Amino acid sequence: MPNTKKMRKQKRNPFKRNYLPKGPNGGVQLLLIQRVEHLGKQGDIVEVRPGYANNYLIPQGFATIATEHHKRMVEKHKEKLLEIQKSRMDSLRTLADQLKNISISIEANVNEQGHLYGSVGTTEILNALKKMDITLEEHHIKLAGPMREHGMYLVKIQLSPEIEAELRVWIIPGAGSSFTEK
């Protein structure tokens, strides 16, 4: 006969995998708080594996447990969420238009042949944009490859899956470079 006193004292741990609601396919049902690429948009109920839910979606704040209360709250505030999403997309479109009209210059050390010592990457582009009071995140900048020579490059900026812009980046020889234009 099992010891019933011990069984009664055990409390349910809300952080265990068993606590998350199971979906019809055996995964975990979550309600997306933000849009997650390749998964769904805000307000969608998705089914994912428990590890993806526990280790990424819930801790990063991209999703929450799909309870009946949360589902009712999303339905109730769907119009407000659409309004917030529309204003966010409008601000991203204005930022994309602003980026199309901007070109930035980055000074880099160059050898006699015009090649850079190293390369220019997203960090240098972000710092140059920050000086112009434009704040982007590193994942927005999509480089085709390393920039290892001086000249003009078109850099793709992806603000959202629907909104893209191109930024002109000029890499110019720094004051201490030994490069001379012929």
Sequence and secondary structure as in RCSB ss.txt:
>XXXX:A:sequence
MPNTKKMRKQKRNPFKRNYLPKGPNGGVQLLLIQRVEHLGKQGDIVEVRPGYANNYLIPQGFATIATEHHKRMVE
KHKEKLLEIQKSRMDSLRTLADQLKNISISIEANVNEQGHLYGSVGTTEILNALKKMDITLEEHHIKLAGPMREH
GMYLVKIQLSPEIEAELRVWIIPGAGSSFTEK
>XXXX:A:secstr
   HHHHHH    TTSGGGS B TTSSEEEEESS BTTTB TT EEEE HHHIIIIITTTTSEEE  HHHHHHHH
HTHHHHHHHHHHHHHHHHHHHHHHHT EEEEEE B TTSEEEEEE HHHHHHHHHHTT    GGGEE SS EEES
EEEEEEEESSSS EEEEEEEEEE TT      
